[in-house]
């Protein structure tokens, strides 16, 4: 075979393979309630839905009662929404916007936390001293925890006891007027932590430290084991709802007063006090109310008071897009990707960019294997024929004296 003919055969083989290669596109999935979705409470009509891949609002879910905090089930099928103006918490199907059930709780519920196994939803509001444990499958109230103080925030942590196991009850950390109150999931009071300046928002990454904002404009670190304040990390601001990067342990703190997002390095009792905080700052053009970091540590979303949500490149430390959601955003959330198996009846997810299923990929994979099995022997045969002809052409030349 001549060289041009061999090149044509190779080119033909590549062309035949290209359509099958296209059947396996390289897709970068950020996490969300459904793949590549984020949800914003306080947007126009209640809850705005952001398509992360398209960097735009792809829809909305009509929720009344001034929805404040929203969480997602582990599989992304259900939204848990506080409706303080209605005095209730709702469980809503993310795909249809239909309400599964509602739990009526006193105190204008504005705060939510989800147990580590996602089987219990904790809700509270500033006009009550009690936290309510809710079954998210039917909205039945299972237990109450009385702090005897007005409540400003909630978080759930795994037990840090030396003999703790995965089955050890979670701890519920509650911010009140003057202190943190800590219960285990069975209702047993574990202790309290006085916080100068009055605790407000609380975030607990995986590890041994809770991060707490105060109404006097500080952020403090609290050791989960000793239940003592490690030290003050930030001061002189007005700080909103925090989130953290699962991969690095860094904590993202909205500073509403200075229109910026502060990034804190992980802190433990052994961290040198000389570490300067924040280690990084994102300067914004409006007051940030809440932040959410995707669980892969790639993207961040900041809800702004002016009706916009910023999409951040966490690795590149830059702003990727500004997305208009309308209203007055209070809270933004993304879920876990890939979503876990639901503990409730599954519901199809809403998205125009969901990942291809295994069944959809099976046929192209089989076809690609068959095509390779056909082309490979042919290519080897043509190569062998070319070798034999080249050898035959060279033998008379090699025998010349």
DRENDO-1510 file (C-alpha; in Angstrom, 1 decimal, always signed):
<recs>
REC; n; res; u; v; w
REC; 1; UNK; +0.0; +0.0; +0.0 .
REC; 2; UNK; +1.4; +3.5; -0.9 .
REC; 3; UNK; +1.9; +6.1; +1.9 .
REC; 4; UNK; -1.0; +8.3; +0.7 .
REC; 5; UNK; -3.3; +5.2; +0.6 .
REC; 6; UNK; -2.3; +4.3; +4.2 .
REC; 7; UNK; -2.9; +7.8; +5.4 .
REC; 8; UNK; -6.3; +7.7; +3.9 .
REC; 9; UNK; -7.1; +4.4; +5.6 .
REC; 10; UNK; -6.0; +5.9; +9.0 .
REC; 11; UNK; -8.0; +9.0; +8.4 .
REC; 12; UNK; -11.1; +6.9; +7.5 .
REC; 13; UNK; -10.7; +4.9; +10.8 .
REC; 14; UNK; -10.5; +8.1; +12.8 .
REC; 15; UNK; -13.6; +9.5; +11.1 .
REC; 16; UNK; -15.5; +6.3; +11.9 .
REC; 17; UNK; -14.6; +6.5; +15.5 .
REC; 18; UNK; -15.5; +10.2; +16.0 .
REC; 19; UNK; -19.3; +9.8; +16.2 .
REC; 20; UNK; -18.9; +7.2; +18.9 .
REC; 21; UNK; -16.4; +9.3; +20.8 .
REC; 22; UNK; -19.0; +12.1; +20.7 .
REC; 23; UNK; -21.4; +9.8; +22.5 .
REC; 24; UNK; -19.2; +10.2; +25.6 .
REC; 25; UNK; -19.0; +14.0; +26.1 .
REC; 26; UNK; -16.8; +15.5; +28.8 .
REC; 27; UNK; -19.2; +17.0; +31.2 .
REC; 28; UNK; -18.2; +19.0; +34.3 .
REC; 29; UNK; -20.9; +18.6; +36.9 .
REC; 30; UNK; -21.2; +21.0; +39.8 .
REC; 31; UNK; -23.4; +19.8; +42.6 .
REC; 32; UNK; -26.9; +21.0; +43.1 .
REC; 33; UNK; -30.3; +19.8; +44.1 .
REC; 34; UNK; -30.4; +18.3; +40.7 .
REC; 35; UNK; -27.2; +18.2; +38.8 .
REC; 36; UNK; -26.0; +21.7; +38.0 .
REC; 37; UNK; -28.8; +23.5; +40.0 .
REC; 38; UNK; -28.7; +25.9; +42.8 .
REC; 39; UNK; -31.7; +27.3; +44.8 .
REC; 40; UNK; -32.2; +30.9; +46.1 .
REC; 41; UNK; -34.7; +31.8; +48.8 .
REC; 42; UNK; -36.2; +35.2; +48.6 .
REC; 43; UNK; -35.9; +35.5; +44.8 .
REC; 44; UNK; -38.9; +36.5; +42.7 .
REC; 45; UNK; -41.9; +34.2; +43.3 .
REC; 46; UNK; -40.2; +32.7; +46.4 .
REC; 47; UNK; -37.4; +30.3; +45.4 .
REC; 48; UNK; -35.3; +30.9; +42.3 .
REC; 49; UNK; -33.6; +28.0; +40.4 .
REC; 50; UNK; -30.2; +28.6; +38.8 .
REC; 51; UNK; -28.8; +26.4; +36.0 .
REC; 52; UNK; -25.1; +26.3; +36.9 .
REC; 53; UNK; -23.9; +25.2; +33.5 .
REC; 54; UNK; -25.9; +27.9; +31.7 .
REC; 55; UNK; -25.2; +30.5; +34.4 .
REC; 56; UNK; -28.8; +31.8; +34.4 .
REC; 57; UNK; -32.1; +31.4; +36.1 .
REC; 58; UNK; -33.9; +28.4; +34.6 .
REC; 59; UNK; -37.1; +28.6; +36.7 .
REC; 60; UNK; -38.7; +29.3; +40.0 .
REC; 61; UNK; -40.8; +27.6; +42.6 .
REC; 62; UNK; -43.7; +29.6; +44.0 .
REC; 63; UNK; -43.4; +29.7; +47.8 .
REC; 64; UNK; -45.3; +32.1; +50.0 .
REC; 65; UNK; -44.7; +33.2; +53.5 .
REC; 66; UNK; -41.3; +35.0; +52.9 .
REC; 67; UNK; -39.2; +31.8; +52.5 .
REC; 68; UNK; -35.9; +32.4; +54.4 .
REC; 69; UNK; -33.8; +29.3; +54.8 .
REC; 70; UNK; -33.8; +26.3; +52.4 .
REC; 71; UNK; -32.1; +23.0; +52.5 .
REC; 72; UNK; -32.1; +20.0; +50.2 .
REC; 73; UNK; -32.5; +16.3; +50.8 .
REC; 74; UNK; -29.4; +14.2; +50.0 .
REC; 75; UNK; -30.8; +13.0; +46.7 .
REC; 76; UNK; -31.9; +16.5; +45.7 .
REC; 77; UNK; -35.5; +15.5; +45.3 .
REC; 78; UNK; -36.9; +17.6; +48.2 .
REC; 79; UNK; -36.6; +21.2; +49.3 .
REC; 80; UNK; -37.0; +22.0; +53.0 .
REC; 81; UNK; -38.2; +25.6; +53.3 .
REC; 82; UNK; -39.0; +27.9; +56.2 .
REC; 83; UNK; -42.0; +30.1; +55.8 .
REC; 84; UNK; -41.8; +32.5; +58.9 .
REC; 85; UNK; -44.7; +34.6; +57.8 .
REC; 86; UNK; -46.9; +31.5; +57.9 .
REC; 87; UNK; -45.3; +29.9; +60.9 .
REC; 88; UNK; -44.4; +26.7; +59.2 .
REC; 89; UNK; -41.8; +24.6; +57.5 .
REC; 90; UNK; -42.7; +23.0; +54.1 .
REC; 91; UNK; -41.3; +19.9; +52.3 .
REC; 92; UNK; -41.6; +20.6; +48.6 .
REC; 93; UNK; -40.8; +18.4; +45.6 .
REC; 94; UNK; -38.0; +20.1; +43.7 .
REC; 95; UNK; -39.1; +18.7; +40.4 .
REC; 96; UNK; -42.8; +19.9; +40.5 .
REC; 97; UNK; -43.0; +22.6; +43.3 .
REC; 98; UNK; -45.8; +20.6; +44.9 .
REC; 99; UNK; -45.9; +20.6; +48.7 .
REC; 100; UNK; -45.6; +17.1; +50.3 .
REC; 101; UNK; -46.4; +18.3; +53.9 .
REC; 102; UNK; -46.0; +21.2; +56.3 .
REC; 103; UNK; -45.1; +21.4; +60.0 .
REC; 104; UNK; -46.5; +24.2; +61.9 .
REC; 105; UNK; -44.1; +25.5; +64.6 .
REC; 106; UNK; -44.3; +28.6; +66.8 .
REC; 107; UNK; -41.8; +31.4; +66.6 .
REC; 108; UNK; -41.8; +32.3; +62.9 .
REC; 109; UNK; -39.3; +29.6; +61.9 .
REC; 110; UNK; -36.4; +30.9; +59.9 .
REC; 111; UNK; -33.5; +28.5; +60.7 .
REC; 112; UNK; -33.0; +24.9; +59.5 .
REC; 113; UNK; -30.5; +22.1; +60.1 .
REC; 114; UNK; -30.5; +18.5; +58.8 .
REC; 115; UNK; -29.2; +15.5; +60.7 .
REC; 116; UNK; -26.2; +13.7; +59.3 .
REC; 117; UNK; -28.3; +10.8; +58.1 .
REC; 118; UNK; -30.9; +13.2; +56.7 .
REC; 119; UNK; -33.7; +11.6; +58.7 .
REC; 120; UNK; -34.5; +14.6; +61.0 .
REC; 121; UNK; -35.0; +18.2; +60.2 .
REC; 122; UNK; -34.5; +20.8; +62.9 .
REC; 123; UNK; -36.3; +24.1; +62.8 .
REC; 124; UNK; -36.5; +27.2; +65.0 .
REC; 125; UNK; -37.2; +30.9; +64.9 .
REC; 126; UNK; -36.3; +34.0; +67.0 .
REC; 127; UNK; -39.7; +34.3; +68.5 .
REC; 128; UNK; -39.5; +31.0; +70.3 .
REC; 129; UNK; -37.0; +29.4; +72.6 .
REC; 130; UNK; -37.6; +25.9; +71.2 .
REC; 131; UNK; -36.1; +23.9; +68.4 .
REC; 132; UNK; -38.4; +21.4; +66.7 .
REC; 133; UNK; -37.2; +18.0; +65.4 .
REC; 134; UNK; -39.4; +17.2; +62.3 .
REC; 135; UNK; -39.7; +14.0; +60.3 .
REC; 136; UNK; -39.2; +15.1; +56.7 .
REC; 137; UNK; -41.3; +12.3; +55.3 .
REC; 138; UNK; -44.6; +13.4; +56.9 .
REC; 139; UNK; -43.7; +16.6; +58.8 .
REC; 140; UNK; -44.6; +15.1; +62.2 .
REC; 141; UNK; -42.9; +16.8; +65.1 .
REC; 142; UNK; -40.9; +14.2; +67.0 .
REC; 143; UNK; -39.2; +16.1; +69.7 .
REC; 144; UNK; -38.5; +19.6; +71.1 .
REC; 145; UNK; -35.4; +21.2; +72.6 .
REC; 146; UNK; -35.9; +24.2; +74.9 .
REC; 147; UNK; -32.9; +26.6; +75.1 .
REC; 148; UNK; -34.8; +29.2; +77.3 .
REC; 149; UNK; -33.4; +31.9; +75.0 .
REC; 150; UNK; -34.4; +33.4; +71.7 .
REC; 151; UNK; -32.8; +31.5; +68.9 .
REC; 152; UNK; -30.6; +33.0; +66.1 .
REC; 153; UNK; -29.1; +29.9; +64.4 .
REC; 154; UNK; -28.7; +26.1; +64.2 .
REC; 155; UNK; -26.1; +23.6; +63.2 .
REC; 156; UNK; -25.6; +19.8; +63.5 .
REC; 157; UNK; -22.3; +18.2; +64.3 .
REC; 158; UNK; -21.1; +14.6; +64.6 .
REC; 159; UNK; -20.1; +13.6; +68.1 .
REC; 160; UNK; -16.4; +14.3; +68.9 .
REC; 161; UNK; -16.3; +12.0; +71.9 .
REC; 162; UNK; -13.3; +9.6; +71.9 .
REC; 163; UNK; -15.6; +6.6; +71.9 .
REC; 164; UNK; -18.0; +8.0; +69.2 .
REC; 165; UNK; -19.2; +5.8; +66.4 .
REC; 166; UNK; -21.3; +6.5; +63.3 .
REC; 167; UNK; -24.3; +5.4; +65.3 .
REC; 168; UNK; -23.6; +7.9; +68.1 .
REC; 169; UNK; -26.3; +10.6; +68.2 .
REC; 170; UNK; -25.6; +13.8; +66.5 .
REC; 171; UNK; -25.2; +17.0; +68.4 .
REC; 172; UNK; -27.5; +20.0; +67.8 .
REC; 173; UNK; -25.7; +23.4; +68.4 .
REC; 174; UNK; -28.1; +26.3; +68.9 .
REC; 175; UNK; -27.2; +30.0; +69.1 .
REC; 176; UNK; -29.2; +32.0; +71.6 .
REC; 177; UNK; -29.2; +35.4; +73.2 .
REC; 178; UNK; -26.1; +35.0; +75.2 .
REC; 179; UNK; -24.7; +31.5; +74.6 .
REC; 180; UNK; -24.5; +28.3; +72.6 .
REC; 181; UNK; -26.7; +25.5; +73.8 .
REC; 182; UNK; -25.7; +21.9; +72.9 .
REC; 183; UNK; -28.0; +18.9; +72.9 .
REC; 184; UNK; -27.6; +15.4; +71.6 .
REC; 185; UNK; -30.3; +14.1; +69.3 .
REC; 186; UNK; -32.1; +12.3; +72.1 .
REC; 187; UNK; -32.8; +15.6; +73.8 .
REC; 188; UNK; -30.0; +15.3; +76.5 .
REC; 189; UNK; -28.5; +18.6; +77.3 .
REC; 190; UNK; -24.7; +18.4; +76.8 .
REC; 191; UNK; -23.7; +21.9; +77.9 .
REC; 192; UNK; -23.6; +25.6; +77.1 .
REC; 193; UNK; -20.9; +28.0; +75.8 .
REC; 194; UNK; -21.1; +31.7; +76.8 .
REC; 195; UNK; -20.4; +33.9; +73.8 .
REC; 196; UNK; -19.5; +37.5; +74.4 .
REC; 197; UNK; -21.4; +39.8; +72.0 .
REC; 198; UNK; -24.3; +37.3; +71.6 .
REC; 199; UNK; -24.0; +34.4; +69.1 .
REC; 200; UNK; -25.9; +34.6; +65.8 .
REC; 201; UNK; -25.0; +32.5; +62.7 .
REC; 202; UNK; -23.1; +29.2; +63.2 .
REC; 203; UNK; -21.3; +26.9; +60.8 .
REC; 204; UNK; -19.6; +23.5; +61.7 .
REC; 205; UNK; -17.4; +22.0; +59.0 .
REC; 206; UNK; -16.2; +18.4; +59.4 .
REC; 207; UNK; -13.7; +18.5; +62.2 .
REC; 208; UNK; -13.5; +19.9; +65.7 .
REC; 209; UNK; -14.4; +23.6; +65.4 .
REC; 210; UNK; -17.6; +25.6; +65.2 .
REC; 211; UNK; -17.5; +29.1; +63.7 .
REC; 212; UNK; -19.9; +31.6; +65.2 .
REC; 213; UNK; -20.8; +35.2; +64.2 .
REC; 214; UNK; -22.0; +37.6; +66.9 .
REC; 215; UNK; -24.4; +40.5; +66.9 .
REC; 216; UNK; -21.5; +42.8; +68.0 .
REC; 217; UNK; -19.7; +42.1; +64.8 .
REC; 218; UNK; -17.2; +39.4; +65.5 .
REC; 219; UNK; -16.5; +35.8; +64.3 .
REC; 220; UNK; -15.2; +33.4; +66.9 .
REC; 221; UNK; -14.0; +29.8; +66.8 .
REC; 222; UNK; -15.3; +27.3; +69.4 .
REC; 223; UNK; -13.7; +24.0; +70.2 .
REC; 224; UNK; -16.4; +21.2; +69.8 .
REC; 225; UNK; -14.8; +19.0; +72.4 .
REC; 226; UNK; -14.0; +21.4; +75.2 .
REC; 227; UNK; -16.9; +23.7; +74.3 .
REC; 228; UNK; -14.7; +26.8; +74.9 .
REC; 229; UNK; -14.0; +29.8; +72.6 .
REC; 230; UNK; -10.6; +29.3; +71.0 .
REC; 231; UNK; -10.3; +32.9; +69.9 .
REC; 232; UNK; -11.8; +35.8; +67.9 .
REC; 233; UNK; -11.0; +35.5; +64.1 .
REC; 234; UNK; -12.8; +38.6; +62.7 .
REC; 235; UNK; -14.2; +41.9; +64.1 .
REC; 236; UNK; -15.7; +45.1; +63.0 .
REC; 237; UNK; -18.2; +43.7; +60.5 .
REC; 238; UNK; -21.8; +42.5; +60.2 .
REC; 239; UNK; -21.6; +38.9; +59.2 .
REC; 240; UNK; -24.2; +36.7; +57.4 .
REC; 241; UNK; -24.8; +33.0; +56.8 .
REC; 242; UNK; -21.6; +31.1; +56.4 .
REC; 243; UNK; -20.5; +28.0; +54.5 .
REC; 244; UNK; -17.3; +26.0; +54.2 .
REC; 245; UNK; -15.2; +24.2; +51.6 .
REC; 246; UNK; -15.3; +20.4; +52.2 .
REC; 247; UNK; -12.0; +19.9; +50.5 .
REC; 248; UNK; -9.9; +22.5; +52.3 .
REC; 249; UNK; -11.9; +23.3; +55.5 .
REC; 250; UNK; -11.8; +27.0; +54.7 .
REC; 251; UNK; -14.8; +29.0; +55.9 .
REC; 252; UNK; -16.5; +31.6; +53.8 .
REC; 253; UNK; -18.0; +34.5; +55.8 .
REC; 254; UNK; -20.3; +37.2; +54.2 .
REC; 255; UNK; -19.5; +40.6; +55.6 .
REC; 256; UNK; -22.7; +42.6; +55.0 .
REC; 257; UNK; -21.3; +45.9; +56.3 .
REC; 258; UNK; -18.2; +46.0; +54.0 .
REC; 259; UNK; -19.6; +44.3; +50.9 .
REC; 260; UNK; -17.1; +41.5; +50.9 .
REC; 261; UNK; -16.7; +37.8; +51.4 .
REC; 262; UNK; -14.0; +36.8; +53.9 .
REC; 263; UNK; -12.2; +33.5; +53.7 .
REC; 264; UNK; -10.9; +31.9; +56.9 .
REC; 265; UNK; -8.3; +29.2; +57.2 .
REC; 266; UNK; -9.3; +26.1; +59.3 .
REC; 267; UNK; -8.7; +26.7; +63.0 .
REC; 268; UNK; -8.1; +24.3; +65.9 .
REC; 269; UNK; -6.8; +24.8; +69.4 .
REC; 270; UNK; -3.3; +24.0; +68.0 .
REC; 271; UNK; -3.4; +26.7; +65.3 .
REC; 272; UNK; -0.9; +29.5; +66.0 .
REC; 273; UNK; -2.6; +32.7; +67.1 .
REC; 274; UNK; -0.3; +34.6; +64.7 .
REC; 275; UNK; -2.3; +33.3; +61.7 .
REC; 276; UNK; -3.8; +36.4; +60.0 .
REC; 277; UNK; -7.5; +36.3; +59.1 .
REC; 278; UNK; -9.0; +36.6; +56.7 .
REC; 279; UNK; -6.6; +34.8; +54.4 .
REC; 280; UNK; -8.5; +36.0; +51.3 .
REC; 281; UNK; -11.2; +38.5; +50.5 .
REC; 282; UNK; -13.7; +38.7; +47.6 .
REC; 283; UNK; -14.8; +42.4; +47.1 .
REC; 284; UNK; -18.4; +42.7; +46.0 .
REC; 285; UNK; -20.7; +45.4; +44.7 .
REC; 286; UNK; -23.5; +44.8; +47.2 .
REC; 287; UNK; -24.2; +43.4; +50.6 .
REC; 288; UNK; -23.8; +39.6; +50.7 .
REC; 289; UNK; -26.5; +37.7; +52.7 .
REC; 290; UNK; -25.5; +34.1; +52.3 .
REC; 291; UNK; -22.9; +31.9; +50.6 .
REC; 292; UNK; -22.9; +28.3; +49.4 .
REC; 293; UNK; -19.8; +26.3; +48.4 .
REC; 294; UNK; -20.2; +23.2; +46.2 .
REC; 295; UNK; -19.1; +20.0; +47.8 .
REC; 296; UNK; -16.3; +19.5; +45.3 .
REC; 297; UNK; -14.8; +22.9; +46.2 .
REC; 298; UNK; -15.0; +24.2; +42.7 .
REC; 299; UNK; -17.7; +26.8; +42.8 .
REC; 300; UNK; -19.3; +29.3; +45.2 .
REC; 301; UNK; -22.6; +31.2; +45.1 .
REC; 302; UNK; -23.2; +34.5; +47.0 .
REC; 303; UNK; -26.7; +35.8; +47.5 .
REC; 304; UNK; -26.7; +39.6; +47.3 .
REC; 305; UNK; -29.3; +42.0; +48.8 .
REC; 306; UNK; -29.7; +43.7; +45.4 .
REC; 307; UNK; -31.4; +40.7; +43.8 .
REC; 308; UNK; -28.3; +39.1; +42.3 .
REC; 309; UNK; -26.3; +35.9; +42.9 .
REC; 310; UNK; -22.6; +35.8; +42.2 .
REC; 311; UNK; -21.1; +32.6; +40.8 .
REC; 312; UNK; -17.5; +32.2; +42.0 .
REC; 313; UNK; -14.6; +30.2; +40.7 .
REC; 314; UNK; -13.1; +29.0; +44.0 .
REC; 315; UNK; -9.9; +27.6; +42.6 .
REC; 316; UNK; -9.3; +30.6; +40.3 .
REC; 317; UNK; -10.4; +33.0; +43.0 .
REC; 318; UNK; -12.5; +35.1; +40.7 .
REC; 319; UNK; -16.2; +36.0; +39.9 .
REC; 320; UNK; -17.5; +33.9; +36.9 .
REC; 321; UNK; -20.9; +35.4; +36.5 .
REC; 322; UNK; -23.6; +37.7; +38.0 .
REC; 323; UNK; -27.0; +36.2; +37.8 .
REC; 324; UNK; -30.2; +38.3; +38.3 .
REC; 325; UNK; -32.7; +36.4; +40.4 .
REC; 326; UNK; -34.9; +39.3; +41.6 .
REC; 327; UNK; -36.5; +39.9; +44.9 .
REC; 328; UNK; -34.3; +40.1; +48.0 .
REC; 329; UNK; -32.3; +36.9; +48.3 .
REC; 330; UNK; -31.9; +35.6; +51.9 .
REC; 331; UNK; -30.2; +32.2; +51.3 .
REC; 332; UNK; -28.6; +30.1; +48.6 .
REC; 333; UNK; -28.0; +26.4; +48.6 .
REC; 334; UNK; -26.5; +23.7; +46.4 .
REC; 335; UNK; -26.8; +20.0; +47.2 .
REC; 336; UNK; -24.5; +17.0; +47.0 .
REC; 337; UNK; -23.4; +15.7; +43.6 .
REC; 338; UNK; -23.8; +12.9; +42.8 .
REC; 339; UNK; -27.0; +12.8; +44.8 .
REC; 340; UNK; -27.4; +10.1; +47.4 .
REC; 341; UNK; -30.2; +7.6; +47.5 .
REC; 342; UNK; -33.4; +9.1; +48.9 .
REC; 343; UNK; -34.7; +8.2; +52.2 .
REC; 344; UNK; -38.1; +9.4; +50.9 .
REC; 345; UNK; -40.0; +8.3; +47.8 .
REC; 346; UNK; -37.9; +9.4; +44.9 .
REC; 347; UNK; -39.0; +12.2; +42.6 .
REC; 348; UNK; -37.7; +13.0; +39.1 .
REC; 349; UNK; -35.3; +16.0; +39.2 .
REC; 350; UNK; -35.9; +19.1; +37.1 .
REC; 351; UNK; -33.0; +20.0; +34.9 .
REC; 352; UNK; -32.2; +20.5; +31.3 .
REC; 353; UNK; -28.7; +19.4; +31.8 .
REC; 354; UNK; -28.9; +16.2; +33.9 .
REC; 355; UNK; -26.1; +13.7; +33.5 .
REC; 356; UNK; -26.6; +10.8; +31.0 .
REC; 357; UNK; -27.9; +7.6; +32.6 .
REC; 358; UNK; -26.0; +4.3; +32.5 .
REC; 359; UNK; -28.7; +2.8; +30.2 .
REC; 360; UNK; -28.2; +5.7; +27.7 .
REC; 361; UNK; -24.5; +5.1; +27.6 .
REC; 362; UNK; -24.7; +1.3; +27.2 .
REC; 363; UNK; -25.5; +1.2; +23.5 .
REC; 364; UNK; -22.7; +3.6; +22.4 .
REC; 365; UNK; -20.3; +1.6; +24.5 .
REC; 366; UNK; -21.2; -1.7; +22.9 .
REC; 367; UNK; -21.1; -0.2; +19.4 .
REC; 368; UNK; -17.7; +1.3; +20.1 .
REC; 369; UNK; -16.3; -2.1; +21.2 .
REC; 370; UNK; -17.8; -3.8; +18.1 .
REC; 371; UNK; -16.4; -1.1; +15.8 .
REC; 372; UNK; -13.0; -1.4; +17.4 .
REC; 373; UNK; -13.1; -5.2; +17.0 .
REC; 374; UNK; -13.8; -4.8; +13.2 .
REC; 375; UNK; -11.3; -2.0; +12.5 .
REC; 376; UNK; -8.4; -3.4; +14.5 .
REC; 377; UNK; -7.9; -6.6; +12.5 .
REC; 378; UNK; -8.3; -4.8; +9.2 .
REC; 379; UNK; -5.7; -2.2; +10.2 .
REC; 380; UNK; -3.2; -4.9; +11.3 .
REC; 381; UNK; -3.8; -6.8; +8.0 .
REC; 382; UNK; -3.2; -3.6; +5.9 .
REC; 383; UNK; -0.1; -2.9; +7.9 .
REC; 384; UNK; +1.3; -6.5; +7.3 .
REC; 385; UNK; +0.6; -6.3; +3.6 .
REC; 386; UNK; +2.4; -3.0; +3.4 .
REC; 387; UNK; +5.4; -4.5; +5.3 .
REC; 388; UNK; +5.5; -7.6; +2.9 .
REC; 389; UNK; +5.5; -5.4; -0.2 .
REC; 390; UNK; +8.1; -3.1; +1.2 .
REC; 391; UNK; +10.3; -6.1; +2.1 .
REC; 392; UNK; +9.9; -7.6; -1.4 .
REC; 393; UNK; +10.8; -4.4; -3.0 .
REC; 394; UNK; +14.0; -4.1; -0.9 .
REC; 395; UNK; +15.4; -7.7; -1.5 .
REC; 396; UNK; +16.8; -7.2; -5.0 .
REC; 397; UNK; +18.5; -4.0; -3.9 .
REC; 398; UNK; +20.1; -5.8; -0.9 .
REC; 399; UNK; +21.6; -8.5; -3.1 .
REC; 400; UNK; +23.5; -6.1; -5.4 .
REC; 401; UNK; +27.4; -6.3; -5.0 .
</recs>
